[in-house]
C-alpha cells in the first residue's frame, strides 16, 4: 500500500503560516492596547517580520531544513516576542 503524505504536509505548512500571521496580528494589537502608543505599535509591527526573515536567513546559512518542526518553533518564538 502506497501512502502519499504530500497533501497533509502542505496542509500543515499552510496552518503554520496562518498561525504566524495571526500571532503577528495579535501581538501588534496587544502592544497597542497595553502601551497605547501608535509609534511603539509600528515598531513592533515592523520588527516581527524582520526578525522572522532574519531567522529564515540564519536557518539557511546553518543548513537547517524548513520542516514542520522548525516552523512550529518559529511560531512559538514569535508568540514569546
N, C-alpha and C positions, 0 to 999 in steps of 0.2 A: 504494500500500500504506500503510495507516494503522498507526502504531506507538503503542501505549498503554504509557507508561513509568511510570504511576502506581503500579502494584504493586511495581515494582522500587525506586522511591523510598521507598515505605512500608517495604519490607523493609530498605533501607539505614538509614533512620532508626531502625527497631527495633534493628538491630545496633549502631548508635552508642549508643543509650540503654542497651542491655545492657552495652556496653563501659564506659560511665561508671559504672554500678552496680558492675561487677566491679572497676574501678580504685579506687573508694572503699573497697570491702571489703578489697582487697589492701593499700592504703595504711594503713588502720587496723590490720590485722594486723601489717604491717611495723613500724609505730611501736610497737606493743605489744611485739613481740619484741626490738627494739633498745633501747628505753628501759625496758621492764618496769614502767611506771607506769600504772595504770588512769586516773589523773587526766589525764595527757598524752594518752592514747588517747581519752578522752572529748572533750577539747578538739579534737583532730584530727577526730573523728567529727562534731562539731557544725560546725566551721569549713568543712569541704569543701562540704556542701550550701549553706551560707550564701553562700560565695563563688561558687558556680555560679548561685544565684538573683540575686546582685548582678551577675554578668556578663550574665545574660539581660536584666536591667533596663537596664543600660547599653547593651546592643546595641539594645534597643527605642528608647531615647532618642536614640541616634545614627543610627537609621534603617536598621540592618543587618537583612537578612532571615535567617531561621533556615533555612539550607540545609545541605546535607551538609558542605560545606567548613567552615562555621563550627562545626558540631557536632564535626567531627574536630579542629579547632583547640582547642576547649574540652576535648576528651578528652586531647589531648597536654599541655595546660596542667595538667590535673588530675594527670597522671602526674608532672609536674615538682614538684608540691607535695609 
